Amino acid sequence: GARLRRVLDLEGVDTTRVLPVEGLPTGRALIAVDHTTGENSIIVSPGANTALSPEHCASEGVLLRDATVTLLQHEVPPETVAAAARLAGGTVLLNPAPARELALDLLHMVDILVPNREELASLVGHDLPDLHAVADAARQLRGPAAVVVTLGREGALLCEDGAVAFVPPHPVTPLDTTAAGDAFCGALACGLIDGHGLHEAVRRANVAAALSTTLAGAQPSLPTRSEVAHALGE
C-alpha cells in the first residue's frame, strides 16, 4: 500500500484522503493474460477495500458534494457505493464491475452507467449476442440519464434519451487489455470535467482505453492526458 501511494504521489495524484487500515492487506487483482489475443481474466482479492464504509463517505461529505464528477465502482461494499452516490453533488458515474445485482434506488442516483457487455448482460439477466441486443438492453435500464456500454475492440455504445449512438474504436494492435476499462472510465470522467459533451467524452475515453492496451500491465499502461491528445491529433 505504501509503495502504491508513492507511485501515485510521483504521478501528481492527491493521496491525502487515502485511508490506511490496520490488519488488512491492500486489495489486489491477480490477472492472467492470453498473449495471443491480449484478453484477460481477473481474480480480485479485495482486502482493505472491504473496510471502506458509509461513515467514511459521510466524513467527506463536503468533498463529494462539491465534486464535479464522482466515479464509483464495485470493489468496495455496496452500501458504501450507495452512500457516496447519495452525497455526490455533481455527475455520478458508476462502473458496475465486478458485476453484481444493482439496487433500483442506486440506479436512480446514477447519472451515467458504464458497464461492459458482460456486465450489462448480468444486469438485464440474459445474453447479448449482437450490438442490437446490447442497444435494446441499454434502453431497458431505468434510472441513469445515460448508459455507455464499452465493447472492447468494437468501441462503445452511448444510449441517451432513448437514442443510441455507436462510437467507433481507436485502431491499435492490442498487447494486454488489463486496465482498459479503468482507462476508459477515468478518461470519460476527465472529459466531462474538461467540459466536453458526453459523446466527445466517450470518443476520448475510447482513445485512452485503446492506448492502454498497447502496453503490458495496469498502472504502467494508463495513458496521460497529453498522450490522448496526441493520438487525437491535437
C-alpha positions, 0 to 999 in steps of 0.5 A, a space after each residue: 500500500 505504501 509503495 502504491 501511494 508513492 507511485 501515485 504521489 510521483 504521478 501528481 495524484 492527491 493521496 491525502 484522503 487515502 485511508 490506511 487500515 490496520 490488519 488488512 492487506 491492500 486489495 489486489 487483482 491477480 490477472 492472467 493474460 492470453 498473449 495471443 489475443 491480449 484478453 484477460 481474466 481477473 481474480 480480485 482479492 479485495 482486502 482493505 477495500 472491504 473496510 471502506 464504509 458509509 461513515 467514511 463517505 459521510 466524513 467527506 461529505 463536503 468533498 463529494 458534494 462539491 465534486 464535479 464528477 464522482 466515479 464509483 465502482 464495485 470493489 468496495 461494499 455496496 452500501 458504501 457505493 450507495 452512500 457516496 452516490 447519495 452525497 455526490 453533488 455533481 455527475 455520478 458515474 458508476 462502473 458496475 464491475 465486478 458485476 453484481 445485482 444493482 439496487 433500483 434506488 442506486 440506479 436512480 442516483 446514477 447519472 451515467 452507467 458504464 458497464 461492459 457487455 458482460 456486465 450489462 448482460 448480468 444486469 438485464 439477466 440474459 445474453 447479448 449476442 449482437 450490438 442490437 441486443 446490447 442497444 435494446 438492453 441499454 434502453 431497458 435500464 431505468 434510472 441513469 440519464 445515460 448508459 455507455 456500454 464499452 465493447 472492447 475492440 468494437 468501441 462503445 455504445 452511448 444510449 441517451 434519451 432513448 437514442 443510441 449512438 455507436 462510437 467507433 474504436 481507436 485502431 491499435 494492435 492490442 498487447 494486454 487489455 488489463 486496465 482498459 476499462 479503468 482507462 476508459 472510465 477515468 478518461 470519460 470522467 476527465 472529459 466531462 470535467 474538461 467540459 466536453 459533451 458526453 459523446 466527445 467524452 466517450 470518443 476520448 475515453 475510447 482513445 485512452 482505453 485503446 492506448 492502454 492496451 498497447 502496453 503490458 500491465 495496469 498502472 504502467 499502461 494508463 495513458 496521460 492526458 497529453 498522450 490522448 491528445 496526441 493520438 487525437 491529433 491535437 
